[in-house]
Amino acid sequence: MPNFSRLVAQANLALLRRLLPQVSAGDRSSLARTLMQDRFDPATGMLAEFCQSAVHAWKNRQYDISLNGEESLLARLAPLDLHILLDVGANKGSWTRAARQHLPEADVHAFEIDPDTARILSQEFGSDPNVVINVMGLGESNGEITIYASPESSTATSTLRHAIEASREEHRIHTIAAKTARIVTGDAYMRSQGLARIDLLKIDVEGAEFAVLRGFTETFAAGLIDVVQFEYGKINLATRCFLADFHQFFAEHGYVLGKLFPEGVVFKPYDIDDEDFVGPNFIACREGRRDIIDAVSYRPGEGVSARGTA
């Protein structure tokens, strides 16, 4: 038997598709204001919350890699013969696991700065010859730093206390502990491992993304990183690193930038309206790799299954 709630949603969507194109933008705004005239009515509040949830769903505020486009991106990249992938902020390994599935010939260098979480990562990938596990982080210097972690959420671990404080509610965090951890620059790591280039650099480090990027100064200058995936969201309000800053950084290094959706990447110039802190992932691709840009770009009318997903 079909899912009843799905049928209702599809019927409502079909109705909106018929009605909304006949209503001008001004009339839509007027209608919205009319609906919200009694903003403290419980029913009005429920409607507003639903609309907010719908907007977040439309903007892809989703952290499950099988649903938010991260895994489908790896599937789209599979035919392009990528060799070196860096998973910076590997956590318990969901992205590394997906990368091993879709790009089985590639080597994954996984970085987890929290030793306790890194032990979980090692239990799954320690015997995999294509995975190099690094119990450390990447940053803009070499040495020891203080990190902040919570037993309630391994995904919230950060080098920035104010960043993890800002995510307390979202991650249901009650306890924050300081730990000592090690970081190296990306340039230093590449030299130590004899890596000539990086095909895909994935960064999920709870607000320290720019520190990681700055650690690859020499590598970016030489044009030796083809694709970068990084997170952007509410935490950027705490770090004061905005989407505009990422656009500027990548434009200066010859990259195009776009938001990741399950259907592909929407590459576009910066617009201040994009500064919505919804996230979660953006993709930067070197302009010279037109083959990659074409492979991962969203095209109207092309479904997710057109290029394969998990």
HELIX and SHEET records of a PDB file:
HELIX    1   1 PHE A    4  LEU A   19  1                                  16    
HELIX    2   2 LEU A   20  GLN A   22  5                                   3    
HELIX    3   3 ALA A   25  LEU A   35  1                                  11    
HELIX    4   4 PRO A   42  TRP A   58  1                                  17    
HELIX    5   5 GLU A   70  LEU A   77  1                                   8    
HELIX    6   6 ALA A   78  LEU A   80  5                                   3    
HELIX    7   7 SER A   94  HIS A  102  1                                   9    
HELIX    8   8 PRO A  115  PHE A  125  1                                  11    
HELIX    9   9 ARG A  161  ALA A  166  1                                   6    
HELIX   10  10 ARG A  168  HIS A  171  1                                   4    
HELIX   11  11 GLY A  186  GLN A  193  1                                   8    
HELIX   12  12 GLU A  209  ARG A  214  1                                   6    
HELIX   13  13 THR A  217  ALA A  221  1                                   5    
HELIX   14  14 ILE A  235  THR A  239  1                                   5    
HELIX   15  15 LEU A  243  GLU A  252  1                                  10    
HELIX   16  16 ILE A  272  ASP A  274  5                                   3    
HELIX   17  17 ARG A  290  VAL A  296  1                                   7    
HELIX   18  18 VAL A  304  ALA A  306  5                                   3    
SHEET    1   A 8 VAL A 131  ASN A 134  0                                        
SHEET    2   A 8 ASP A 107  PHE A 111  1                                        
SHEET    3   A 8 ILE A  84  VAL A  88  1                                        
SHEET    4   A 8 ILE A 198  ILE A 203  1                                        
SHEET    5   A 8 ILE A 225  GLU A 231  1                                        
SHEET    6   A 8 ASN A 281  ARG A 286 -1                                        
SHEET    7   A 8 TYR A 255  PHE A 261 -1                                        
SHEET    8   A 8 GLY A 264  PHE A 267 -1                                        
SHEET    1   B 4 GLY A 137  GLY A 139  0                                        
SHEET    2   B 4 ALA A 177  THR A 185  1                                        
SHEET    3   B 4 GLY A 143  SER A 150 -1                                        
SHEET    4   B 4 SER A 153  SER A 158 -1                                        
END                                                                             
